[in-house]
Amino acid sequence: MLRLSSALLAAAAVLFAATPASACPFCSEGRGPTLTGDFDTAKLVMLGSIGPAKLAAGDGESATEFTIEQVLKPHDFVKDKKKIVLPRFIPQTKNKFLVFCDVYKNTLDPYRGIEVTGDEQIVKYIVGAVKLAERPAGERLRYAFDYLNSPEFEVAVDAYREFAKADYKDYMTMAKSLPTETIVGWLRDPKTPSFRLGLYSSLLGHCGSEKHAAVLKEMLDDPEKRRSSSIDGILAGYVMLQPKKGWEHLKSVLNNPKEEFLMRYAVLRTMRFLWDQRPDLIDKEEIVLGASGLLIQGDMADFAIEDLRKWHRWEKTDAVLDLYGQKTHDIPVVKRAILRFALQSPSTRAKTWIAQQRQRDSDWVKDAEELLKLETDSTPMTPMATKAGKE
């Protein structure tokens, strides 16, 4: 077997190091800078209207006249000026533009422009958000919540992005006081983008009551929403509102190999959330039993083995090693997961099994050891709830 190249190992190191330490577990589509982030970086931010524009010919420079109506972040470059020239070609429009600029050696570099529509809510939004920039995360997210359903697209996207970049702990307390019926309205609105349903459902899980669990159960029974990327957030919200019924629902899905793979995987992601963030809802021993039930499913076994390894559940060593060689689990990713588990298990059987694998294919074992070291070196030290391995 070929050894991992140094380039591949370097790439793996970057991958482990680049993995974000925290982010909203139920958000997607959160890439890109926030408006407040761009505001903080920019040297100059201004609102104005677009005038005549000139498209460059040959080596010339395109230019657009810009009439300044409001300076949100001042810079000497525009001091006492009513009009400036942007070194960009911008087609003339009746709408105003919000322009973020860098200024270097008295040269203007407009790097982000947003066409402002409607009642210019984006200006009000940015001004308010900037005022809260140094406040606790919960306060900033409560402010963003009020703009999640803004009629201005850029505002609604940015408010969602603020949640997407936040850690769950940043908003779990704040969410308890959110307006429940507002969230229910968003969840029931067919115009709500499907990728937002996970966040909204998890927020409802904090501020809702048992009667609101029916709203989420209805979504879980909807074939369209079951295929949504937000399904784990809906599942988590359901468990928050009705832990016993919610957990039974998770197990019924997980233990049914006829369920679609994506649905079972969503349940597993929800279980990871419960393990990491909400051990107050479901006992960790129950979660381990749930994950262990996946070991017999060939298409899910590698995920379960990896979770059991990260949770240090070494009492499952026999169950994991017994999978090796089974026809249903003769898949490279499953075999690699078994190897990784065995390398970290303190059990005598695991050590014996690893010794056998070294004799059979030493390179395979060394590759796994190197990648595990990269993972360990890039993982912050955190307290762990572990169970002693059984010999």
ZAMARGU-4260 file (C-alpha; in steps of 0.2 Angstrom, whole numbers, plus 5000, padded with zeros to 4 digits):
<rodrens>
0) 5000/5000/5000 | 5007/5017/4996 | 5012/5029/5010 | 5004/5045/5012 | 5014/5059/5003
5) 5021/5073/5012 | 5009/5085/5002 | 4994/5075/5007 | 4999/5075/5025 | 5001/5094/5024
10) 4984/5096/5016 | 4977/5086/5030 | 4985/5097/5042 | 4978/5112/5034 | 4961/5104/5034
15) 4961/5100/5053 | 4968/5117/5057 | 4955/5126/5046 | 4940/5117/5054 | 4931/5131/5063
20) 4931/5128/5082 | 4913/5134/5084 | 4898/5139/5073 | 4879/5138/5073 | 4876/5119/5071
25) 4860/5121/5062 | 4865/5135/5050 | 4871/5134/5032 | 4874/5147/5018 | 4883/5157/5030
30) 4899/5160/5020 | 4906/5177/5017 | 4909/5192/5028 | 4896/5200/5038 | 4891/5219/5035
35) 4898/5223/5052 | 4914/5214/5048 | 4916/5223/5032 | 4912/5240/5041 | 4926/5236/5053
40) 4938/5232/5039 | 4934/5247/5028 | 4942/5264/5029 | 4927/5272/5021 | 4908/5268/5020
45) 4896/5279/5012 | 4879/5280/5004 | 4875/5289/4988 | 4868/5289/4971 | 4876/5283/4955
50) 4879/5296/4941 | 4887/5295/4924 | 4899/5281/4921 | 4913/5278/4908 | 4918/5261/4902
55) 4937/5261/4899 | 4944/5258/4882 | 4961/5250/4879 | 4972/5253/4894 | 4961/5267/4901
60) 4952/5266/4918 | 4933/5264/4920 | 4925/5277/4931 | 4908/5282/4939 | 4902/5298/4947
65) 4896/5295/4964 | 4885/5308/4974 | 4888/5306/4993 | 4872/5307/5003 | 4878/5300/5019
70) 4895/5295/5026 | 4893/5281/5038 | 4912/5279/5042 | 4922/5295/5038 | 4939/5297/5030
75) 4949/5312/5025 | 4948/5307/5007 | 4930/5313/5006 | 4930/5327/5018 | 4920/5342/5013
80) 4916/5333/4996 | 4899/5330/4989 | 4904/5321/4974 | 4919/5309/4970 | 4924/5297/4956
85) 4924/5278/4959 | 4937/5269/4949 | 4924/5256/4943 | 4911/5256/4930 | 4893/5255/4938
90) 4878/5255/4927 | 4867/5270/4932 | 4852/5265/4942 | 4838/5275/4951 | 4843/5266/4967
95) 4856/5271/4979 | 4872/5262/4983 | 4881/5258/4999 | 4899/5257/4996 | 4914/5250/5006
100) 4931/5257/5002 | 4949/5255/5006 | 4960/5270/5004 | 4979/5267/5001 | 4991/5282/4997
105) 4976/5293/4993 | 4969/5281/4981 | 4951/5274/4983 | 4948/5256/4981 | 4929/5252/4982
110) 4928/5233/4985 | 4910/5230/4990 | 4895/5239/4983 | 4877/5235/4988 | 4862/5242/4979
115) 4850/5249/4992 | 4831/5246/4989 | 4815/5250/4998 | 4816/5261/5013 | 4835/5260/5016
120) 4833/5248/5030 | 4851/5242/5027 | 4858/5259/5033 | 4848/5258/5049 | 4853/5240/5052
125) 4871/5243/5050 | 4871/5258/5061 | 4863/5249/5075 | 4874/5234/5073 | 4890/5244/5074
130) 4884/5252/5090 | 4882/5234/5097 | 4899/5228/5091 | 4907/5228/5108 | 4892/5221/5117
135) 4890/5202/5122 | 4886/5190/5108 | 4868/5187/5114 | 4864/5205/5113 | 4871/5207/5095
140) 4861/5191/5090 | 4845/5197/5098 | 4847/5213/5087 | 4850/5202/5071 | 4835/5192/5075
145) 4823/5207/5072 | 4830/5208/5054 | 4830/5189/5049 | 4814/5192/5039 | 4819/5209/5032
150) 4811/5213/5015 | 4828/5219/5010 | 4838/5204/5004 | 4855/5210/5010 | 4849/5213/5027
155) 4840/5197/5029 | 4855/5187/5023 | 4867/5196/5034 | 4856/5194/5050 | 4856/5175/5046
160) 4875/5175/5043 | 4877/5183/5060 | 4869/5167/5068 | 4878/5156/5056 | 4895/5162/5062
165) 4890/5161/5081 | 4892/5147/5093 | 4877/5139/5099 | 4881/5144/5117 | 4880/5162/5111
170) 4862/5162/5108 | 4854/5147/5118 | 4850/5159/5133 | 4845/5174/5123 | 4833/5162/5112
175) 4822/5158/5128 | 4814/5176/5127 | 4811/5177/5108 | 4793/5179/5101 | 4787/5162/5099
180) 4773/5165/5087 | 4784/5175/5076 | 4795/5160/5074 | 4780/5149/5071 | 4775/5160/5057
185) 4791/5159/5049 | 4791/5140/5050 | 4774/5139/5042 | 4777/5152/5029 | 4780/5143/5012
190) 4791/5157/5006 | 4804/5154/5020 | 4820/5147/5012 | 4822/5129/5017 | 4840/5131/5023
195) 4833/5143/5037 | 4821/5130/5044 | 4835/5122/5055 | 4840/5138/5064 | 4821/5144/5066
200) 4817/5126/5073 | 4831/5127/5086 | 4826/5144/5091 | 4808/5138/5094 | 4815/5124/5104
205) 4821/5136/5117 | 4806/5148/5118 | 4792/5137/5113 | 4781/5125/5124 | 4776/5107/5122
210) 4761/5113/5111 | 4774/5120/5098 | 4782/5102/5097 | 4767/5098/5085 | 4773/5111/5073
215) 4790/5103/5072 | 4783/5085/5071 | 4772/5091/5057 | 4787/5097/5048 | 4796/5080/5051
220) 4781/5071/5043 | 4782/5082/5028 | 4791/5073/5014 | 4798/5089/5006 | 4805/5095/5023
225) 4812/5078/5027 | 4824/5081/5012 | 4829/5098/5018 | 4847/5101/5024 | 4839/5109/5040
230) 4831/5092/5046 | 4844/5090/5060 | 4839/5108/5067 | 4820/5102/5066 | 4824/5086/5075
235) 4834/5095/5089 | 4820/5108/5091 | 4808/5094/5093 | 4819/5085/5106 | 4821/5101/5116
240) 4802/5104/5117 | 4797/5085/5120 | 4813/5076/5126 | 4805/5059/5128 | 4795/5059/5112
245) 4808/5067/5102 | 4821/5054/5108 | 4810/5040/5103 | 4807/5047/5086 | 4826/5049/5084
250) 4828/5030/5088 | 4814/5025/5077 | 4823/5033/5062 | 4840/5027/5067 | 4836/5009/5069
255) 4827/5008/5053 | 4840/5004/5039 | 4826/5006/5026 | 4826/5025/5031 | 4835/5036/5018
260) 4853/5038/5022 | 4852/5057/5023 | 4838/5056/5036 | 4848/5043/5047 | 4863/5054/5045
265) 4853/5069/5051 | 4848/5060/5066 | 4866/5056/5070 | 4871/5074/5068 | 4857/5078/5080
270) 4864/5065/5092 | 4881/5073/5091 | 4873/5090/5096 | 4864/5083/5111 | 4881/5075/5116
275) 4891/5090/5114 | 4879/5104/5119 | 4863/5098/5128 | 4868/5083/5139 | 4854/5090/5150
280) 4841/5083/5138 | 4846/5065/5134 | 4857/5055/5145 | 4874/5051/5137 | 4872/5033/5140
285) 4856/5033/5129 | 4866/5042/5115 | 4879/5029/5116 | 4867/5015/5114 | 4859/5025/5099
290) 4875/5027/5090 | 4880/5009/5094 | 4864/5003/5085 | 4872/5010/5069 | 4887/4998/5070
295) 4877/4984/5060 | 4872/4996/5046 | 4886/4996/5033 | 4883/5013/5026 | 4883/5021/5043
300) 4895/5011/5053 | 4910/5022/5050 | 4901/5037/5057 | 4896/5028/5072 | 4914/5021/5075
305) 4921/5038/5073 | 4909/5045/5086 | 4912/5031/5098 | 4931/5034/5096 | 4930/5053/5099
310) 4918/5050/5114 | 4931/5037/5121 | 4919/5023/5123 | 4932/5010/5124 | 4919/4997/5131
315) 4913/4996/5113 | 4930/4989/5107 | 4924/4971/5105 | 4908/4977/5095 | 4919/4987/5084
320) 4933/4974/5080 | 4919/4961/5077 | 4914/4971/5062 | 4931/4969/5053 | 4930/4955/5040
325) 4911/4955/5039 | 4905/4956/5021 | 4893/4970/5024 | 4907/4981/5031 | 4921/4976/5019
330) 4922/4995/5014 | 4938/5005/5015 | 4931/5019/5025 | 4923/5007/5038 | 4940/4997/5039
335) 4949/5013/5042 | 4937/5019/5055 | 4940/5002/5064 | 4958/5004/5063 | 4958/5022/5070
340) 4947/5016/5085 | 4958/5002/5089 | 4974/5013/5088 | 4967/5023/5102 | 4958/5010/5112
345) 4967/5004/5128 | 4960/4987/5128 | 4971/4971/5126 | 4961/4965/5112 | 4964/4981/5102
350) 4983/4981/5105 | 4984/4963/5099 | 4973/4967/5084 | 4984/4982/5080 | 5000/4971/5081
355) 4992/4959/5069 | 4988/4973/5057 | 5006/4979/5058 | 5012/4962/5052 | 5000/4962/5038
360) 5002/4980/5032 | 5013/4991/5042 | 5011/5006/5030 | 4992/5006/5032 | 4994/5007/5051
365) 5007/5021/5050 | 4996/5032/5039 | 4982/5031/5051 | 4994/5035/5066 | 5000/5050/5057
370) 4983/5057/5053 | 4977/5054/5071 | 4992/5064/5077 | 4987/5078/5065 | 4969/5077/5072
375) 4976/5077/5090 | 4988/5091/5088 | 4974/5102/5080 | 4960/5098/5093 | 4959/5110/5108
380) 4960/5102/5125 | 4943/5100/5132 | 4936/5091/5147 | 4929/5074/5142 | 4916/5062/5149
385) 4924/5045/5146 | 4921/5028/5152 | 4935/5016/5156 | 4939/5003/5143 | 4934/4985/5146
390) 4947/4972/5144
</rodrens>
